[in-house]
Amino acid sequence: MNAEIRFRLRRRGAGTVLLQACLLLICALAGSPARAQTGLSRAAVTQTDAAFTLSNAFVTARIDRRSGDLVSLKYRGMELLGAGSGHPYAYWSHTPDPGGHIISSVTIDPVSNDGERAEISVKGLFEGSAMGQGPGGSVAADIEIRYALGRRDSGVYTYSIFDHKPEYPGTSVGEARFGAKLNDQIFDYMSIDARRKKVMITAEDWRRGAPLNMKEARRMTTGRYAGQPEHKYDYSAIQFDTPAYGWSSTQRKVGFWFVNPSIEYLSGGATKVELTGHRDVNDAAAPTLLNYWRGSHYGGSVCSVVHGEAWTKVIGPFLIYCNSAPDPDAAWKDALAQAAKESARWPYDWVTGVDYPHRSQRGTFTGRIVLKDPQMPAARMTNLLVGLAAPDYGPSPGGLGLDAQFVDWQRDAKFYQFWARGDAQGGFKIANVRPGKYTLHAIADGVLGEYAKADVVVKPGQTLDAGALEWKPVRYGKQLWDIGIPNRSAEEFLHGDHYWEWGLYLKYAQEFPEDVNFVIGKSDYRRDWNYCQPPRAVGKSTVWSVIFHLPRAVSGKATLRIALAGVSARSIAVNVNDKSAGDSGALPDTATIRRDGIRGYWFERDVVFDAALMRPGDNVLKLTIPEGNVMSGVEYDYLRLEL
């Protein structure tokens, strides 16, 4: 009993005293987690034949002992999870085979640590049968799912461990994620980032919506957004830049968030875009939240293992965070603050019994990227990202097919990656790196291509200072002109600042009735260069023209460097002054345009042609996209002509 309650007991009559004490105790329990830490909160675990239950003063989580599904999560007595068609509640997409050999156990017993922490495990052993009951299909691996809860935690941690032994057959992990269907009676507001946070459509709005050009998109006919489209991909985000996202309640003043303390276990490094949350697209239309670690979107990622290979990966732990706040924005900001705390605690010292090095067993890599570009001596890097990833490997089993013979860091989901943002002077520090051999990568806005340094060895407990690392960007000759900013996205072009709106590609024919005619030195790419080049209509190609002036005749080789942020076109044909200069070759489909994005798997294609095709005076270079549907175009990151 706190001092305030004792004081009031002395001052008031017995009848009033009891009521006052109860009210104060309720208020204390209903406050923020920090106010109720001491004395009242202990982690506990109970179990039946069917389920484990983890609990403390804030949350109660129930986990199915065979599937590993989180079938109930209560915060302050409120059930936060819901159902919906398909897989209900909260779940890992790849789970132990329910018909196989399941081992469920308490891996951290709170009785042994005075209620400091509890953890349970549901593990399935591969026995030659189909494993992985989620949409990704079967996986020949032991799969373990864990949930953990500390006495002060306002939420529950979860992680999954895949273990492929050499004697197991070759296998691939399909689309892999942790997903949650939330209580539709509570949650009505979703927050992804500063530009995408709002009261969402209702389930009834979705059911009554008019279908658009794909099953995930409908135009609302009822509610506050009547007349507006709704598309689940409009909430996709860069995972590295989205440490906390989720749903909250304008009425009940509670929030439900996914918090990733690290992206080391996610795919695609610091530029990977994935789905985050939305209304489910079936008729139940439950509030949905997703945490992808191996996704198939925006170019996808790869996780394949061959027979004879030993492979294990720990996905997480990440936090399912529950909070309360006066309004959704305050709840989101609190979740972001919690994400910062979780990142500072990573790696967690309570994780044991799996391949998860603790802080003292990890290393640190530091250095400074120094840009050396003789053609742009005053150039400065912005948004510098530096990462350690597995060396490229392959050949790639499917995925991007024609374009990806090997798996690079943008598509890798098999191994761990470690990324950090550098400072304005190029300095960087990548901390808490698992020991191993890596390739160092650096990318930055304003610089075409990337820096790479192979054979970086990180040792446990050591800091490796690489010193100054000179980045001399690739040049094939003198730069004649460029369009855009090399930043691996189409954000600087027309509509790029609100790209997440469904159907922007449908506006092209009206906004550019004569197609794009871009005059170097006069046109403004923010206004005169569309974010995508789509076919004008089925059966009709699209031709964009770049008009540029040369003061004199030139000779030698010219190289048109085309950096692509999103592709669904088969190829790009290049024509100079009405003569063919070549083409891009066959292009992969990263499905970026139809998923309302401005960045997917990034790559560059160079078209080399005889400079004699150009002439003194005005020249016209044309880029032609073949016929197709209005979503089968390209999104340019950047173009540069070099001589």
MOKA-V132921 format. One record per backbone hydrogen bond with DSSP energy under -0.5 kcal/mol. NH is the residue of the N-H (numbers start at 1). CO is the residue of the C=O. Records with the same first field share a line. If there is no record, write none. Layout:
NH = CO  CO
This chain:
6 = 2
7 = 3
8 = 4
9 = 5
10 = 6
11 = 7
12 = 8
17 = 13
18 = 14
19 = 15
20 = 16
21 = 17
22 = 18
23 = 19
24 = 20
25 = 21
26 = 22
27 = 23
28 = 24
29 = 25
30 = 26
31 = 27  28
35 = 32
36 = 32  33
37 = 34
40 = 38
41 = 37
42 = 40
43 = 115
44 = 55
46 = 53
48 = 51
52 = 63
53 = 46
54 = 61
55 = 44
56 = 59
60 = 74
61 = 54
62 = 72
63 = 52
64 = 69
65 = 50
68 = 64
70 = 90
71 = 62  69
72 = 62
74 = 60
75 = 78
76 = 58
78 = 75
80 = 73  78
82 = 181
88 = 86
89 = 82
90 = 70
91 = 179
93 = 177
95 = 93
100 = 97
101 = 125
102 = 100
103 = 123
104 = 102
105 = 121
107 = 105  119
108 = 119
110 = 108
112 = 109
113 = 110
114 = 111
115 = 110
116 = 113
118 = 149
119 = 108
120 = 147
121 = 105
122 = 145
123 = 103
124 = 143
125 = 101
132 = 95
134 = 93
137 = 134
141 = 139
142 = 163
143 = 124
144 = 161
145 = 122
146 = 159
147 = 120
148 = 157
149 = 118
151 = 116
153 = 150
155 = 153
156 = 320
157 = 148
158 = 318
159 = 146
160 = 315
161 = 144
162 = 313
163 = 142
164 = 311
165 = 163
168 = 165
171 = 305
173 = 303
174 = 172
176 = 294
178 = 291
179 = 91
180 = 289
181 = 89
182 = 180  287
183 = 80
184 = 182
186 = 183
187 = 183
188 = 248
189 = 248
190 = 198
191 = 246
192 = 196
193 = 196
196 = 193
198 = 190
200 = 188
206 = 202
207 = 203
208 = 204
209 = 205  206
210 = 219
212 = 214  217
217 = 214
218 = 230
219 = 210
220 = 218  228
226 = 223
227 = 220
228 = 225
230 = 218
232 = 216
234 = 231
235 = 232
236 = 233
237 = 274
239 = 237  272
241 = 238
242 = 239
245 = 258
246 = 191
247 = 256
248 = 189
249 = 254
253 = 249
255 = 323
256 = 247
257 = 321
258 = 245
259 = 257  319
260 = 243  258
261 = 259
266 = 263
268 = 412
271 = 268
272 = 269
274 = 237
278 = 288
280 = 286
285 = 282
288 = 278
289 = 180
290 = 276
291 = 178
293 = 176
294 = 176
300 = 297
301 = 295
302 = 411
305 = 171
308 = 166  168
309 = 306
311 = 164  309
313 = 162
315 = 160  313
316 = 314
317 = 158
318 = 158
319 = 259
320 = 156
321 = 257  319
322 = 154
323 = 255
325 = 253
331 = 327
332 = 328
333 = 329
334 = 330
335 = 331
336 = 332
337 = 333
338 = 334
339 = 335
340 = 336
341 = 337
342 = 338
343 = 339
344 = 340
345 = 341
346 = 342  343
351 = 348
352 = 350
356 = 354
361 = 358
362 = 359
363 = 433
364 = 462
365 = 430
366 = 464
367 = 428
368 = 467
369 = 426
370 = 368  469
371 = 369
372 = 471
376 = 373
377 = 374
379 = 376
382 = 445
385 = 443
386 = 420
387 = 441
388 = 418
389 = 439
393 = 407
395 = 405
396 = 405
398 = 396
400 = 398
401 = 398
403 = 400
405 = 403
407 = 393
408 = 406
411 = 408
412 = 408
413 = 302
414 = 302
417 = 264
418 = 388
420 = 386
422 = 384
423 = 427
426 = 423
428 = 367
430 = 365
431 = 429
433 = 363
436 = 458
438 = 456
439 = 389
440 = 453
441 = 387
442 = 451
443 = 385
445 = 382
446 = 486
447 = 444  486
451 = 442
453 = 440
456 = 438
457 = 455
458 = 436  456
459 = 457
461 = 362
462 = 459
464 = 364  462
465 = 463
466 = 366  464
469 = 368
470 = 468
471 = 370
472 = 470
473 = 471
480 = 641
481 = 641
483 = 639
485 = 637
487 = 485
490 = 598
493 = 490
494 = 525  529
496 = 493
498 = 495
499 = 496
501 = 498
504 = 501
506 = 503
507 = 504
508 = 505
511 = 507
512 = 508
513 = 510
515 = 512
518 = 545
519 = 517
520 = 518  547
522 = 519
523 = 519
525 = 523
527 = 524
528 = 524
529 = 525
530 = 528
531 = 494
533 = 634
534 = 532
535 = 629
536 = 540
537 = 540
540 = 537
542 = 625
544 = 542  623
545 = 516
546 = 621
547 = 518  545
548 = 546  619
550 = 617
558 = 609
559 = 642
560 = 607
561 = 559  640
562 = 560  605
563 = 561  638
564 = 562  603
565 = 635
566 = 635
568 = 633
569 = 633
573 = 624
574 = 582
575 = 622
576 = 579
577 = 575  620
579 = 576
581 = 574
582 = 574
584 = 572
587 = 570
590 = 567  588
591 = 567
595 = 591
596 = 593
597 = 592
600 = 565
601 = 298
603 = 564
605 = 562
607 = 560
608 = 606
609 = 558
611 = 556
613 = 610
614 = 611
617 = 550
619 = 548
621 = 546
622 = 575
623 = 544
624 = 573  622
625 = 542  623
626 = 571
628 = 537
632 = 629
633 = 631
634 = 533
635 = 566
637 = 563
638 = 563
639 = 483
640 = 561
641 = 481
642 = 559  640
643 = 478
